[in-house]
Amino acid sequence: MKVDRIDFEGWEQCVKIVQRDLTLIVTTEVGPRIISCTLNDHGNLFYVNPDEAGTRGGEKWHTYGGHRLWCAPEDIEFTYAPDNQPVQVAQEDNIVRFTAPVEKSGVQKTIAIQPLEGRNGFRIEHRIRNAGNQPLQLAPWALTVMHAGGTAIIPHNLERPHQLLPTHSVSLWGYTDPGDPRIHWGKRYILIDQNETATTPVKIGLQNPYGWAGYAVNNQFFLKRFAWDDSARYPDLNCNCEIYTNPDILEVETLAPLLELAPGTSTAQIEEWEVFDNIPTPESNGDIDLNILPLI
């Protein structure tokens, strides 16, 4: 792993982390945001808001883009706490930690990045600490804002032996049309297209015990792995995996279980990221086994 300081999209002193052929760039003047993810210099897989790139400070929450850490359940005051101030950066061996200032709620967020040995990938720890004096009901929520023009893939295998009980449920948001042509309801996978000509957003969530979800774009595949605990309670009607898209972006989101976080304690959501090259974007569920799954 190689770590450097660079300027990026108007932000100064960003941290550049290279593991084999994969490069992450993390902001330090705001965030923390993993603002760029690039494999073999083929371009940023993450979205950067061109109207907010390089901005900093103020009391308004900004989109910025990239990968961020939130607290669920979604609440306009609690969740949308501005992340516009500088973060502390600490490196210990092969782990780089980015810690934000304490928020008004008492929440303090840290993103720790560690390389995956022998792979084009990283382990991303999203840690929430309660630095206040009151217990907090929350779940760490990791959101990756992807570049436009691709397709998200979520496994949800329905091809199982006949059983009397349901396999899982799907959560829908009020603005989501289940018949939207961007959603492809397969028996083994759900595909969701990012379409820049669409006029409305779409969001779905579900229980994902398979532990992975991904996004195919520009002949590359971004994969994230994460946990599922069938004994825990998750936000949003028990979702550990969610996809949101609008005309500009698509977000691949994962959530940890809900819990009461006592003062002075912390909780974390762990993701493992890998990026694969020369992977075409699937046009149907039938494309996935041949092009994606042998890599997983």
C-alpha positions in Angstrom: 0.0 0.0 0.0 1.2 3.5 -0.9 -0.1 6.7 0.8 0.4 10.2 -0.6 -1.1 13.7 -0.3 -2.6 15.3 -3.4 -5.1 18.0 -4.4 -8.3 16.7 -6.0 -11.3 18.5 -7.6 -10.5 21.7 -5.6 -9.9 20.1 -2.3 -6.4 20.3 -0.9 -4.4 17.8 1.1 -6.5 14.8 0.1 -5.1 11.4 0.9 -4.3 9.1 -2.0 -4.2 5.4 -1.1 -3.0 2.8 -3.7 -3.3 -0.9 -3.3 -2.0 -2.8 -6.4 -4.0 -1.2 -9.3 -6.8 0.3 -7.2 -6.6 3.9 -6.0 -8.8 5.7 -3.4 -8.8 9.4 -2.7 -10.1 10.7 0.6 -10.9 14.3 1.4 -9.5 15.8 4.6 -10.9 19.4 4.4 -14.4 17.9 4.6 -15.9 14.5 5.3 -14.5 12.1 5.6 -15.5 11.3 2.0 -13.9 8.7 -0.1 -14.3 10.9 -3.1 -12.6 8.8 -5.8 -12.2 5.1 -6.7 -10.1 4.3 -9.8 -8.9 1.0 -11.2 -6.0 1.1 -13.7 -6.5 4.9 -14.2 -9.8 4.2 -16.1 -11.6 7.1 -14.5 -13.5 7.7 -11.2 -16.2 5.1 -10.5 -17.7 7.5 -8.0 -19.8 10.6 -8.6 -18.5 14.0 -7.7 -21.0 16.9 -7.7 -19.6 19.5 -10.0 -21.4 22.3 -8.3 -19.9 21.5 -4.9 -16.5 20.1 -5.7 -13.8 21.8 -3.7 -16.3 23.6 -1.3 -15.9 23.5 2.4 -17.3 25.0 5.6 -20.8 26.3 6.5 -23.8 24.8 8.2 -25.6 23.3 5.2 -25.3 19.6 4.4 -23.7 19.1 0.9 -23.9 16.2 -1.5 -20.3 16.4 -2.5 -20.4 12.8 -3.9 -18.2 9.9 -3.2 -18.6 7.5 -0.3 -19.9 8.7 3.0 -21.0 7.5 6.5 -24.4 8.3 7.8 -26.6 7.2 10.8 -29.9 5.5 10.1 -32.9 5.7 10.4 -33.0 8.7 8.1 -33.9 11.9 9.9 -33.5 15.4 8.5 -31.8 16.7 11.6 -29.9 13.7 12.9 -28.8 12.0 9.6 -28.0 15.1 7.6 -25.5 16.5 10.0 -23.1 18.7 7.9 -19.6 17.1 7.2 -18.0 20.3 6.1 -15.1 20.6 8.5 -11.6 19.2 8.4 -11.0 15.6 9.6 -8.1 14.1 11.6 -5.9 11.7 9.7 -3.9 9.0 11.5 -1.9 6.1 9.9 -0.8 3.0 11.8 1.0 0.4 9.8 -1.3 -0.3 6.9 -4.5 1.3 8.3 -5.4 4.9 7.6 -8.1 6.5 9.8 -10.2 9.6 9.1 -12.1 11.0 12.0 -14.6 13.8 11.8 -15.4 16.3 14.6 -18.1 15.5 17.1 -21.6 16.4 15.8 -24.2 18.2 17.8 -25.9 14.9 18.5 -22.8 13.5 20.1 -22.0 11.3 17.1 -18.4 11.0 16.0 -17.6 9.2 12.7 -14.5 7.5 11.6 -13.7 5.7 8.4 -10.7 3.4 8.5 -9.2 2.0 5.3 -7.0 -1.1 5.1 -5.8 -3.0 1.9 -7.0 -6.5 1.1 -3.8 -8.5 0.6 -3.3 -9.8 -3.0 -6.4 -8.1 -4.3 -7.5 -4.8 -5.9 -9.5 -4.0 -2.8 -9.8 -2.5 0.6 -11.5 -3.2 3.9 -13.5 -0.2 4.9 -14.5 0.2 8.6 -17.3 2.7 9.3 -17.3 3.5 13.0 -19.9 5.5 15.0 -18.9 6.6 18.5 -21.3 8.2 21.0 -19.2 11.1 22.4 -22.3 12.6 24.0 -24.0 12.0 27.4 -27.2 10.4 26.2 -27.9 7.0 24.6 -28.6 7.1 20.8 -30.7 4.8 18.7 -29.0 4.3 15.4 -27.3 2.1 12.9 -24.2 2.9 10.9 -25.1 3.4 7.2 -22.5 3.3 4.4 -23.5 4.9 1.1 -21.4 4.8 -2.1 -22.5 7.3 -4.8 -21.6 5.8 -8.1 -20.9 7.3 -11.5 -23.9 7.6 -13.8 -24.7 5.1 -16.6 -24.3 1.7 -14.9 -26.4 -1.0 -13.4 -26.6 -2.2 -9.7 -26.9 -5.9 -9.0 -28.4 -7.4 -5.8 -28.7 -11.1 -5.2 -32.1 -12.4 -3.9 -32.3 -16.0 -4.9 -35.9 -17.2 -5.2 -35.0 -20.5 -6.9 -35.0 -22.6 -3.7 -36.8 -25.8 -2.8 -40.5 -25.3 -2.1 -41.2 -24.0 1.4 -44.2 -22.6 3.2 -42.6 -19.5 4.6 -41.5 -16.4 2.6 -37.8 -16.0 1.8 -37.5 -12.3 2.4 -39.2 -9.0 2.0 -38.6 -5.9 -0.1 -39.0 -2.3 1.2 -40.3 0.4 -1.2 -40.2 4.1 -0.7 -43.3 6.2 -1.6 -41.7 7.7 -4.7 -40.8 4.3 -6.1 -42.9 2.8 -8.9 -42.5 -1.0 -8.7 -43.1 -1.1 -12.5 -40.3 1.4 -13.3 -38.4 0.1 -16.3 -35.1 0.8 -14.5 -35.9 -2.1 -12.1 -35.5 -5.7 -13.5 -37.1 -8.2 -11.1 -35.3 -11.5 -11.7 -35.6 -14.7 -9.8 -32.0 -14.7 -8.7 -31.0 -11.0 -8.9 -32.5 -7.6 -8.9 -30.9 -5.2 -11.5 -31.4 -1.4 -11.2 -30.3 0.8 -14.0 -29.0 4.4 -13.5 -30.7 6.4 -16.3 -29.8 10.0 -16.8 -33.0 10.6 -18.8 -35.3 9.4 -15.9 -37.3 12.1 -14.2 -38.1 10.5 -10.8 -36.0 8.7 -8.1 -36.3 5.0 -7.2 -35.3 3.3 -4.0 -35.6 -0.3 -2.8 -34.2 -2.2 0.1 -34.2 -5.8 1.3 -32.6 -8.4 3.5 -29.4 -9.6 1.7 -28.0 -12.7 3.4 -25.6 -13.3 0.5 -23.3 -10.5 1.7 -22.6 -8.7 -1.5 -24.0 -6.1 -3.9 -22.3 -4.3 -6.8 -22.4 -1.8 -9.7 -21.3 -2.4 -13.3 -20.3 0.7 -15.3 -17.8 1.5 -18.0 -16.7 -2.1 -18.4 -15.8 -2.4 -14.7 -17.5 -3.9 -11.7 -17.5 -2.4 -8.2 -18.2 -5.1 -5.6 -18.9 -4.6 -1.9 -19.2 -7.4 0.7 -20.9 -6.9 4.0 -22.6 -8.9 6.8 -26.1 -10.1 7.6 -27.3 -11.1 11.0 -30.6 -12.9 10.9 -31.0 -12.4 14.7 -30.7 -8.6 14.5 -33.1 -5.8 13.7 -32.2 -3.5 10.8 -33.6 -0.1 9.7 -36.2 0.5 7.1 -38.3 -2.6 7.7 -35.3 -4.8 8.3 -33.0 -3.9 5.4 -29.2 -4.4 5.3 -28.9 -3.4 1.6 -30.5 -0.6 -0.3 -30.2 1.0 -3.8 -31.2 4.6 -4.6 -31.0 6.2 -8.0 -32.1 9.5 -9.7 -31.1 11.1 -13.0 -27.6 12.0 -11.6 -26.4 9.1 -9.5 -26.9 5.6 -8.1 -26.1 4.7 -4.5 -25.1 1.3 -3.3 -25.9 1.4 0.4 -25.4 -1.1 3.3 -26.6 -0.9 6.9 -25.6 -2.4 10.2 -28.2 -3.5 12.8 -30.1 -1.0 14.9 -29.0 -0.6 18.5 -29.0 1.7 21.5 -25.5 3.2 21.6 -24.5 4.1 25.2 -22.3 7.2 25.8 -18.6 6.4 25.4 -19.3 3.3 23.2 -19.0 2.7 19.5 -20.4 0.4 16.7 -19.2 -0.3 13.2 -20.3 -1.4 9.7 -17.6 -3.3 7.8 -17.4 -3.4 4.0 -14.9 -5.1 1.7 -14.5 -3.5 -1.7 -13.0 -4.9 -4.9 -13.0 -3.6 -8.4 -12.8 -5.9 -11.5 -11.8 -4.8 -15.0 -13.2 -6.0 -18.4 -16.7 -6.8 -17.0 -19.5 -5.7 -19.3 -22.7 -4.2 -17.8 -25.4 -6.9 -17.8 -28.5 -6.2 -19.8 -30.5 -8.9 -18.2 -30.4 -11.4 -15.3 -29.2 -14.0 -17.8 -25.9 -12.1 -18.4 -24.8 -12.2 -14.8 -23.7 -15.8 -14.2 -21.3 -15.8 -17.2 -19.8 -12.3 -16.6 -19.9 -11.6 -12.9 -20.3 -14.5 -10.6 -17.0 -16.4 -11.5 -15.2 -13.5 -9.9 -17.0 -13.6 -6.6 
